[in-house]
Structures are given as C-alpha cells and as structure tokens.
Amino acid sequence: MKTLVTGATGFIGTHLVKALVEKGRDVRCLVRKTSNTKKIEELGVELFYGDLLDKQSLQGAVKEIDIIYHLAGEVFASQKERYYQVNLGGLNNLLTSCLKKSVKKIIHFSSNSSVGPNPDRKTSVNEDTPCRPIVPYGKSKLEGEHAIRHFSKEYGLPTVIIRPPVIYGPGVSKSSRVFMFLSLINKGLFRVVGDGENLISLCYIDNLIHGVLLAEAEKKAEGETYFIADERPCSINEIAETIAKEEGKKLPKNHLPIWAANILSIGLMVPSKLFGFTSPLSRYTVTELKYNWFVDISKAKKDLGYKPIVNFNDGVRATVDWFQNEYLSRVQ
C-alpha cells in the first residue's frame, strides 16, 4: 500500500513517517526544495519535490498512491490571506489532483482551532459542537473541512478528518506554543497570562500517531471527524508548573494581566517584523490564551478503540528531556 504524506518534514510529519515505515509501508513524501529532509531521508522514503500551490507537481505526487495523509499547512502566517491560500487553496489543489487517480482514502489533519474555544469552563467541545473559530488559522482550517467534505460527497472518495489540539513531544516545532513555554520557562521569562485556570487539551505526539493510524484502518471512520487528544485537559498553571518542575526552574508567582499582555503583544509587532522572528506573544496568542480549549475524545474511543498510551507527566518529561539534552546542546 503506497502512502503519500504532505508536511512530512514537520514535527508531526516526521513522527508519522517513522511510524508508517516501521509498519512496512511504502512511503512517498511531498517536500519542497527548501525543506530540510535529513530526518525522513534517513528512513529510506521516496522524496517527491513539489508544492501544494503548484498544481502540476501534485499530479505526479499522487500517482499510484493509495492513502494520503495531508498534514501540510500554514500555522503561523504573518498575513491572514496566507492561511487561506495554503490551508484552503492548497488543499483544493491536492483534492483536484486525486481525480481519476488510484487514491482510496485521505486522512486530513485539521485542528481544534476550527471549532473555537469552549463556551465555558465546564463544557468540553465535541465533534457535534457548532464551529465558531476566532482566529484566521482556525477559520481557514474550518473552510478546509468544508472543502474536503464536499469533495468526498461529490466524488465518493473516503476521507477522515482529524482535529488535534496542542501537540507536544520530542522535536516539537520552535514556532509552537509548547516550545514557547519550554524556552521562556528555561530563561526565567515566562509569565502566566490571566489567572491560568483555563483548561487546555494537549496531545502527546505518540498518542496522536496512534489515533490517526487507528482512524485509517477503521472502516466506520470514513466520512467522520475525530478529536484525538490526551486523556484529560490541563490548566495553563498545571502545564507551566509541570514543565518548570521538569526543567528544575521556579515560576514567578506574579501573572501577566490580559490587558498588559495585549499591550505587550502590540509592542512586539514591529520588532518581530523588522527582525523576522515569531513573537512569543502575538495578539492571536493572547486571544487564544484567554479561553478554554478542551475537547471530548469519547467518539474516538468508541469508534476507533482509541486510548492514549502516554500520560501527561511522562509526555512532558520526555519533551523536556529532548529540549535540555538535545535542542539546547545544539544551540549553545
């Protein structure tokens, strides 16, 4: 069974490709010429150079492919139009390229951001919750979900939509919220925004890969949408305190008020653009940190037999170990 993975060089992609190879799968990875392919090359996969925005390249990428895992997308863009260009336009290009090809199923990675935050601190969101995304990334991912459902219905190609929350684990992306926590806590610069009692669902990378492989194999998953996450949500305070404990650091007792965080995020806009770095506190980050983002994984448990295999504390320990013993040793 030949499998195509888009976004294969990213954090989730490299772990997924490794898992597929270990299962004996014949894997092709869609990569750009500017991508760092070292990790996946070592796995002996086929590299196919192309781009979601290059329709012609996608025709060759999907040739003789049975299963597609679509992970590629824009997560942190400087302009909101870029989210729609890649997360919707690029997806449509990929779907169009599948017409009259051998593709039998597409596993599409969306996000819990497509649903939006919880209505309150006591109510989790599930797959039936009305979608009310609040940031451009989430809005573009929701449009992508609409597009793939329409395509599946129109052309009869089975699809599964996966909505991961915040993903963590060894090798986590430097642009992610988790890496921001790791780095700022390590430097003694971290401050909890607001009261820190808002609940967040996370998903350790091994749990996510376990869940999506179950979704691919399960016939009843076709046409469905699933949240894949850890067993329980955690408050921002618990996340920060657990990371600090594993790093051997102490968290400052004073929190950063929401109003102050908003002012700081505005102040960081100019230098981040001038010097080309991702601000750890953008206005979208502050917006997200005000809310609860926890999900119900009952459907994945019932339909897929999904059960998280790594708990939160062990996952944080492994992530911090990578950060301190591998990442910091490379940059120091």
Secondary structure, DSSP 8 states (H G I E B T S, - for coil): -EEEEETTTSHHHHHHHHHHHHTT-EEEEEE-TTS--HHHHTTT-EEEE--TT-HHHHHHHTTT-SEEEE----SS-SSHHHHHIIIIIIHHHHHHHTTTS---EEEEE--GGGT-S-SSTT--B-TTS-----SHHHHHHHHHHHHHHHHHHHH---EEEEE--EEESTT--TTSHHHHHHHHHHHT----BTTS--EE-EEEHHHHHHHHHHHHH-GGGTT-EEE---SS-EEHHHHHHHHHHHHT----S--B-HHHHHHHHHHHHHHHHHHT---TT-HHHHHHHTS-B-B--HHHHHHH----SS-HHHHHHHHHHHIIIIIHHHH-
